[in-house]
Structures are given as C-alpha cells and as structure tokens.
Amino acid sequence: MGSFSIWHWLIVLLVVVLIFGTKKLKNIGSDLGGAVKGFKDGMKDGSASADAPAAPQQVTANKVNDPNTVDVDAKTKS
C-alpha cells in the first residue's frame, strides 16, 4: 500500500503528458536545466570571489547623475 508500481507511474505520466503536452514539458525541462546550470555557475563564482578580498566600491559622478537613480533625501513641502 505504501509504494506505487510501474503501472501507476506510467498512468500518471500519461495523464501529465495529456494535460500539459510534450512541448510544454520540454520547455519546462530545459528551463529547469538552465536554472540548475546557472545555480552551479553562481556557486562556483561565489566561492572564487569569497577567497579573493573585496575591492571597495567608489561612487562616481556618472552614478550620481544617472536618471534611473532615486534620490532618497526627503524634501519638505512649503
């Protein structure tokens, strides 16, 4: 009663393919594989950068005048 037989899993697989279709399942599989690969690359890069000392970041004039930067100073209404 605890485990399913191979026939149960084949029926479940058939129902999933009928519901989602093979193209959508292929896309889900490739997206999942890409996410796993990206995670592994990120972990590899993270361990390499953890060994090296971090360089201090400097704010340049270009960053201050960037139109996408939000000014966080509160202004009073007059």
C-alpha positions in Angstrom: 0.0 0.0 0.0 3.0 2.3 0.5 4.7 2.3 -2.9 3.3 2.6 -6.4 4.0 0.0 -9.1 5.4 0.9 -12.6 1.9 0.8 -14.0 0.8 3.6 -11.6 3.7 5.8 -12.6 3.0 5.2 -16.3 -0.6 6.2 -15.9 0.5 9.3 -14.0 3.0 10.1 -16.8 0.4 9.6 -19.5 -2.1 12.0 -17.7 0.6 14.6 -17.2 1.5 14.5 -20.9 -2.2 14.7 -21.9 -2.7 17.7 -19.7 0.5 19.7 -20.5 1.6 18.4 -23.8 5.1 17.4 -24.8 6.2 20.8 -26.0 5.4 22.5 -22.7 7.1 19.6 -20.8 10.2 20.0 -22.9 10.2 23.8 -22.2 9.9 23.2 -18.5 12.7 20.6 -18.6 15.1 23.0 -20.5 14.2 25.9 -18.2 14.9 23.7 -15.1 18.2 22.5 -16.6 19.2 26.1 -17.3 18.3 27.2 -13.8 20.4 24.3 -12.3 23.3 25.2 -14.5 23.1 28.9 -13.6 22.9 28.0 -9.9 26.0 25.8 -10.2 27.9 28.6 -12.1 26.8 31.1 -9.4 28.0 28.8 -6.6 31.3 28.3 -8.4 31.8 32.1 -8.9 30.7 32.8 -5.4 33.3 30.5 -3.9 36.0 32.0 -6.1 35.1 35.6 -5.1 34.9 34.6 -1.4 38.5 33.7 -1.5 39.6 37.0 -3.0 39.4 40.2 -1.0 36.6 42.5 -2.0 37.6 45.8 -3.6 35.9 48.9 -2.2 33.4 50.5 -4.5 33.6 54.1 -5.3 30.7 56.3 -6.3 31.4 58.2 -9.5 29.7 61.3 -10.8 28.1 59.2 -13.6 26.3 57.1 -11.0 25.0 60.2 -9.1 23.6 61.8 -12.3 22.1 58.6 -13.6 18.4 59.3 -14.5 17.5 55.9 -13.0 18.8 56.7 -9.6 16.2 57.5 -7.0 17.1 60.3 -4.6 16.4 59.2 -1.0 16.5 62.6 0.6 13.2 63.7 2.0 12.0 67.2 0.9 9.7 69.3 2.9 6.6 70.9 1.4 6.5 74.7 1.5 
